[in-house]
Amino acid sequence: MCERTKKAVNVGLIGVGTIGTGVVKVFQQNQKVMEKKLGFPLKLKWVCDLDLERDRGVDLSSYNRTTDYLHILEDPEVDIVVELIGGIHPAKEIIIEAFEKKKHVVTANKALLAEEGEEVFKRAEENGVDLGFEASVAGGIPIIKVLKESLCSNNILSIHGIINGTANYILTKMEEEDMSFEDALKKAQERGYAEADPTLDIEGVDAAHKAAILATLAFGSIFSLKDVYTEGISHIKYADVLFAKELGYRIKLLSIIKKKRQEVELRVHPTLIPVTSSLAGVRGAYNALSILGDVVGHVMLYGMGAGMMPTASAVVADIMDIARDIAKGTSNRVPLLAHKKLEEVSLKPISEIQSKYYLRFSALDKPGVLSKISGILAKYEISIESVIQKGRKENGYVPIVMTTHEALEASMKKAIEEIDCLDIIGAPTTLIRIENNLIF
Amino acid sequence: MCERTKKAVNVGLIGVGTIGTGVVKVFQQNQKVMEKKLGFPLKLKWVCDLDLERDRGVDLSSYNRTTDYLHILEDPEVDIVVELIGGIHPAKEIIIEAFEKKKHVVTANKALLAEEGEEVFKRAEENGVDLGFEASVAGGIPIIKVLKESLCSNNILSIHGIINGTANYILTKMEEEDMSFEDALKKAQERGYAEADPTLDIEGVDAAHKAAILATLAFGSIFSLKDVYTEGISHIKYADVLFAKELGYRIKLLSIIKKKRQEVELRVHPTLIPVTSSLAGVRGAYNALSILGDVVGHVMLYGMGAGMMPTASAVVADIMDIARDIAKGTSNRVPLLAHKKLEEVSLKPISEIQSKYYLRFSALDKPGVLSKISGILAKYEISIESVIQKGRKENGYVPIVMTTHEALEASMKKAIEEIDCLDIIGAPTTLIRIENNLIF
């Protein structure tokens, strides 16, 4: 291993979409300060995209340009390949080919890592190269490095995160501007915060991708999308937002990652959190993560979780991190998944979790209704914390809102099933979990 | 340079006070998970303290124990020396001696780095060793690594921080429990949040130490305590806390670090910040920092800024960081001060800053008073944003509270001087700066 501090480290960028354009902008604006921090030259040598003609607001003429990524992989001068095309294929094949050519890779591809991570990680290790993926979770927030390095003396006990900006924007609009879900989604689409097909964001899949990556790093065992219990926000009614407010809560699409003994809870769902908590104050397209470590206690990170420049900041941080290793003639300084050896942990099925719950029943407004509902809850050992019954009838039905003390999810599901069969109930009961022991 | 992944990296700890005891606890509780993350053995070999008999609640018998730090410096097996005795002397001499014996050093010593940093940094570089100081600022919050690495593609534009837990605890108590400064200080001392001599904390010196270190990393030019304009909180009255609340603000001891062009503002003083900002929600002994980078935008970090275990988490993160380099046979991977070359920047004198101000006059309750005060402010081109005049007389004087639009500090100081000479004024005017363009 030899130091090569004066030779430039060369980067090839594959995919010049939004984030890729941001990366080019960072190189154009901040090359000087970046090299001042590195102490050696760092060069963006190649850009590759199927469409190089489109006006991106950046001048690509000073780079080698190609529509064929193989030109980059076959250039022996390229040290680091940046994959920003997204999606599983052909991103996966490109990355693995880069590994095989002994190139380090930086990516923002959460779907790939959460769905095919096991193979990708294995291939990186086999080839002795590094894979940077800071940009895959929470954009500009440096959560990956903090988990892998800054908190490395800790057993991570839990992470609570607002890690999907689109869902958070919609929920914020619903609350602050008294909108229905549908209107808020439309507004998010108009403002560019939601895509034409918003499914991945509003159904919680994007957050679940990120949660799987975070759990992998936190617990040293590979988790994938299928391990994450996922519920989106599309069934949240404006009425729920209002009732939550009345109860002192705000509804957030929360990612919850917890380990107790060797058992992991991994879930993404709308959640009532206390309006006084810092996470409840995270508005619009911002992201935040509250991490509990057994040594450090609670740490919160807060910032823009998406967008061209915040995400580019994370991509370039990874590039510079790997470049420092290259300059020092080393690699794999920090294990890819934070831990050198993988651990055996088991996943707790959602039916076995304990939670407090918010329930909104749609019931006939007549005597004995409350007694029937609460009787069934009692049968399943679910104890009620508070009840709100008020408001106007809708087709003869009134909303009855309850919050419960901690109960077993399986019991709760059975109780709701039984309640929903009562002839006094007019529509399926809405169930939202409550998380109220947040420090932040 | 050779990899020595299987050989243990050895640590010698000098100073087993609160933080030192925390470091021992981390090694005793989490050695297994730490080594799983490193992939090689990490051993606490030595502990050194003048008093090794005192009961610290940890068993030191499995380590080599000494009252003479030279035993550690002279042990060729020791790779990393951890200095946790605090204070300038003999900490400085011990650290420099360690450098000369080619040992890497980890320290939490903010006073040393802020007052004698230039020499310490130089000596580390001369000897080609690393110096970790994550624990010197904001305890368990990984601000140093985030500035040096995660945000390395950014020009840092500003940092706003609540980085003294004692002052924040006192201000929180004053507001939440309607206390005078004196009573809140007493409570902080009873609860162990303030020392018997609280001067460094309440007069802003501790925060100024940390601000100097942050500015050094942010701007790549060495700043020291003397460069920081520093005002403490001991003159803040309960009345100011109440008036601030009425105006929609909360008073915090804020560290403000800004660069515009090549000019740096570096100041620590009580500050009115909007009650709706996230920083205003930072209560008790917590710390938080809001960083603005030209690429990433705003990022906030939040957590315990002091205390045995949070600070030990930061110390051990540094130990593990340096151990990874040792295992890879490298060092100085990231420049000590984030930047490889130091930059020329100039310090903006406090008299030249622009700020909004909160002013509390103590004035006779008679006609023409407001006109005299506002006449003098107008003369100095200070325009008034709001006025509150109410409340009971104290010795014939009433409080008049004003907030101003942005004004030049020098003009403000001259205006106050002139106003305080008026015979209608009963006591020196209280001036508190306002920072209301916070994102977090």
Interface residues (C-beta under 8 A of the other chain):
Chain A: M1 V26 Q29 N30 V33 M34 K36 K37 L38 G39 E134 G140 I141 P142 K145 V146 E149 S150 L151 C152 S153 N154 N155 G220 S278 G281 G293 D294 V295 V296 G297 H298 V299 M300 L301 Y302 G303 M304 G307 M309 P310 A312 S313 A314 V316 A317 M320 D321 R324 D325 K328 G329 T330 R333 V334 P335 A338 H339 K340 K341 E343 F440
Chain B: M1 V26 Q29 N30 V33 M34 K36 K37 L38 G39 E134 G140 I141 P142 K145 V146 E149 S150 L151 C152 S153 N154 N155 G220 S278 G281 G293 D294 V295 V296 G297 H298 V299 M300 L301 Y302 G303 M304 G307 M309 P310 A312 S313 A314 V316 A317 M320 D321 R324 D325 K328 G329 T330 R333 V334 P335 A338 H339 K340 K341 E343 F440
